[in-house]
Amino acid sequence: MSAPTSDPMEQLVVIRQAPFNAESPPAALERELTPAPQVYVRSNFATPALPGDDHRITVGGAVREPFAITIGELRALPRATTTVTMECAGNDRLSMRPLPPGELWRSGAVSTASWTGVPLRALLDRAGVSGGAVEILVEGADRGIVDDEPGAIAFARSLPVAEANDPRVLLALAMNDAPLTAPHGAPVRLVVPGWYGMASVKWVVRVEAIATPFAGRFQSRRYVYDDADGVRPVTRMRVKSAIVAPTDGAALPAGRVAVRGWAWSGAGAIARVEVDAGAGWCDARLGAPASPYSWTPWECEVELAARGRYAIRSRAHDGAGNAQPDVPPSNRLGYGNNAVRPVVVDVV
């Protein structure tokens, strides 16, 4: 784990330098709100240099009145704030077998932050989305060359019109009450609560209402589940939990041990968390999440009576009836791994 330094980005666990990809350090994930310099970073291309308040977002496509708006003008609109747990769709890829292609994420590509911005719906209402529109395409200013595409492409994703009109979907201007930094999407990024992080397009430059489903690279060939059921875009976060105390590899005295962690899901509120340390599953006590889209705290005690090694496991259930599986869900590109992840401790 990288030690804190004067450079905020050096407080992260770097996975790749170019384009920059980095995990939150384990200690940061013990906190309900991840400190801004320790929020994980996922980039597909180099970070673009944008002009701040003069940066323009164009809004068009299947709308009555296309327009452009500067960041300065966006700041003058009514804002909203929501706390959101955001997880990269490739988080925990390293624990999948066989190892899929893609960034080698351990378990730190998840963070919780407070986001402040203008609801995307405000821009869609002003433009007047046509009744024939089926999706809202959001494009970032980041562009690059990939092996199987003819020329440079931009990062872009789409949302169904109904999802895009949810008032909690934000064009975010601030994170944790501070202006966005460039690696996190400054001057403006989309934040889509409940969805994996690829939906929260950074460095937004274009919003377009489209009459046919988007089939761009990051919707149809990456950030897709490619498995026995076919190929389909990754969308909402699967139910998942993580143990933050005790830490993996800890040496503990014999006796009762307090186990704490988080649970989250994009499909519904957390209904139950179970914990097992070898004696069978028991229910943890649930706390209150900071928002409907923030992880839920939980805790319980387990008995570790004798010297030896123990695997402590947690398993979350959400209100839609989903539960964490024991085995990672298999798919070619290694997305959506929400399998139970043990923490191993030694009683000495």
KEZAKOL-316448 format. One record per residue (C-alpha): y, z, x. Coordinates in pm, whole numbers, plus 50000, padded with zeros to 5 digits. Example, Ala and Ser with C-alpha at 12.3 -4.5 7.8 and 13.67 -1.06 7.14 Angstrom:
495505078051230/498945071451367/
END
This chain:
500005000050000/503444991050130/505815019950196/509235019950024/511985003150229/515554992050175/514264958150055/513104962649692/510514934949726/508884953050019/507944981149780/505294957949633/501774949249750/502154912949856/499414888749748/501154857049862/504514851050032/505184815649911/505404813549620/506014850949607/503324870649423/502944908149448/501344937849271/502854970849169/501654998349407/499195022849249/501635052249263/504205032949057/501675028348776/501415065848725/504845064848560/505475055348199/508265031848306/507565012548625/510555014448864/512284980548873/511664973749246/507954980249186/507414958048880/504824931748971/505974896149044/504124864248944/505524830749055/503994796149041/506764779149240/509604789249470/512354811049322/515234788249213/518844795449307/520844796948981/524604801648928/524664834448732/526984834848431/527614797348460/523924789048424/523294769348102/520414769447859/520034738347645/518594741947294/517334710347129/514384690047007/513534691646636/516734709746536/519754701546323/522414710746582/521424709746949/523734729047181/524034744847524/524974780647601/526004797147927/524744830948040/528284843948003/528294833047638/524794847147588/525974881247711/528554882047430/525874880347159/524284911246999/521524925247218/518324944247163/516184966047392/512434971447385/509884987047620/507054963047698/503834965147898/503314931548064/500114921348241/499354889948439/496494870948279/494754870148618/494904907748676/491574921948805/490344887248902/488904901249225/486284921249035/484824890448863/481604873848983/481394846649087/484924849349221/487124824849025/489894804149184/493464816749164/495614844949299/493524873849433/494804901449207/493244935849222/494544958248941/498284960349007/499494929448818/500644950748525/503874970148469/505894985848191/509654980848174/512564983747933/514024949247865/517474942047720/518574908147597/519334885147307/516574877447055/515434841347099/515704838646721/519504840046746/519544806946933/516934791246705/518904801446396/522064786046538/520264753546617/518474751946281/514824744946358/513364716146158/510574722945912/508444698246107/508524719046425/505254736446514/506104752446848/509044763447058/508824751247417/510534772447686/511024757648032/512004775048353/514164761748636/511304766548884/509634733948983/507074722249235/504344698749343/500714705349253/497714685449368/496674669849039/500104661148890/502204629848959/505414644149104/507234677149061/506724696548740/508484726548586/506854758348465/506854757148085/504994773847799/505224771747421/504964796647136/504184790346770/507424789346571/506574821646389/505974840146718/509194826746870/511134839646569/509864875246611/513054895746671/511374913846961/510994881547162/513984883447396/515994862247632/516234891847868/519274897948086/518404932648216/515354953148312/515374991248315/519124991048244/519934970248552/520594932848589/517534911548653/516734903349013/515904867849118/512124873549158/512034887848804/513824857948651/517574862648694/519824854248530/517634851448218/513934852148134/511874852347820/510004884147728/507174880247475/505794914747379/502034916847341/501284884347528/500064880347884/502874875148132/502654837148157/504374835047814/507454853147948/508964822848122/511414831448400/514704813848491/514984798448143/516794765148144/515584747747825/514454757347474/513054729247260/511554728146912/508604704246919/506674687446638/503324685546821/501514712247023/502564713747387/499954700347630/501634706847965/499764719248271/500384756348212/499264753847851/496244731147875/494914732248234/496054766148365/496384798848175/493494787547958/490114802647878/487564776947994/484154789747888/481164782347666/483474781947361/485654754047505/489184753547647/492024771847474/495364786947585/495584823247693/497784842247447/497744879447360/496624906847595/493094919647545/492524956847489/492334975247819/492685009347985/493325021948336/492795055848499/495755067048712/494545102548795/492405111148976/492825081949212/489985060549337/488375076549643/489785111349578/487965142049713/487905169649451/486595205149418/483785211549172/484815221148820/486855206648535/488975176848629/491935163548432/491715125848381/494845106548280/495645070348219/497095042848003/495695019447739/497244987947591/496474958047372/498324927947237/496244928146919/497214962046778/497924998446848/495485018447060/493195037046820/490855054747060/490095059947429/486745073147552/486015087547896/482685091648075/481885108448407/478115106048380/477445129448090/478255105147808/481395092247639/483905116747490/487235110747318/490495114447508/493695128247354/496215100847283/499935104747340/502775084947186/503725051247340/507385044547418/507295014847178/504724995046978/504444971747281/504184998447551/500995013347694/499655044747529/499155075847744/495845094347719/494195124047888/491035144947881/488975168248099/485545161548244/483125185348412/482155176748770/479905206248838/478015197149155/478745181249489/478275143949496/479815110949393/480965103749038/482145072348860/484745080748596/485165053748333/487575048348043/487085025547743/489865016947497/489675005547133/492554990146937/493454990146569/492064954846526/488574967046611/488444954046969/486864974747248/486704970247623/483454954147738/481324967248023/481094932748183/484084910048258/484324881348007/483224850248195/485594820748220/486074794848494/489624804548595/489184842148574/491694851748305/491734881248066/489444905048258/489564936648047/486204951348148/485784988848198/486904996948553/485525028748712/487315052448946/484975067349207/485565103049328/483665126649558/483165163449476/483115182049808/
END
